[in-house]
Amino acid sequence: MLSAAATAGLMGGGASGAAATGEEGGGPLPTIALGPHRVSRLIAGSNTIMGYSYMGPHTDRHMREYFTTERAVGFLEDCAAAGITAHQFGYSDQSVEYLRRLEERESPLRLIALHSQRDGLDEAIEATRPIAVAHHGGVTDRLFAEGHSQSVHDYVKAVRDRGLLAGVSAHNPDCVRRIADEGWDVDFFMASFYFLTRRVANRQTTLPTLEIDYPFFRDDPQVMAAVLREVEQPCLAFKILAGGRLCSNQEKVRTAFRFAFENIKPSDGVIVGMFPWYFDEVGANAQYTRELGAPAA
């Protein structure tokens, strides 16, 4: 079984060859500032590399089989060649291995780590050398729901004490709003366009859904985007393609990119996982970012 992303590649869906390969309208991608660094507005995510598809176990397995260490390195080198200058990854033995090989090849990519264990923070930083560390979104949502938001705040302080940019990731828009309202000293947010942790946050809903494990609701992106526009810090929006559910053809992919860039701040970016099994998703997504993510004239 193919993932929605791979299916979109096979279908074509109206993307021109030039858009898919980046041959037309090439050049640098628009950038945003993260502290003293400038990174492309499109950041390569790692869920696909790790085999987290949000499309079920069959697609998870395809991704894990495809993304050997060498393929992960090659994918990220392709991202850099397409103008993407940053990679967001979840800390694990697997990511340490492919990032080590990437470093050996002198990759220019800036790294943004996702992590949440204070007692393992120094080890994670030493092993991967990121410019920034964000507290893991699922853990953020759970700790806030349990009344332990101070643990997240302490983690942010620990990251900043180590001289790195400190961020918080969340699926629950209320977490982002509360951190901003309370004036935490955070450098950036990572924010899911879909509130996948409703049950964790005890936010029950009567809306019908077939997504038992991951409830993707149509209006969630508008809610999160409105919050991102309110906060001062740069925000990195993720799940803009609804975990592959907006990838049945390239017109839908392009529309999702358009929505994201039109509804977040000019100082915000997007994190997108890619699975270039049968289709140059890297080139296509980079082109959409050039076309739709450039600052208004």
Beta strands, then each sheet from edge to edge (+ up, - down):
strand 1: 31-34
strand 2: 37-40
strand 3: 42-44
strand 4: 86-90
strand 5: 110-115
strand 6: 132-135
strand 7: 165-170
strand 8: 188-192
strand 9: 235-238
strand 10: 269-272
sheet 1: 1+ 2-
sheet 2: 3+ 10+ 9+ 8+ 7+ 6+ 5+ 4+
end
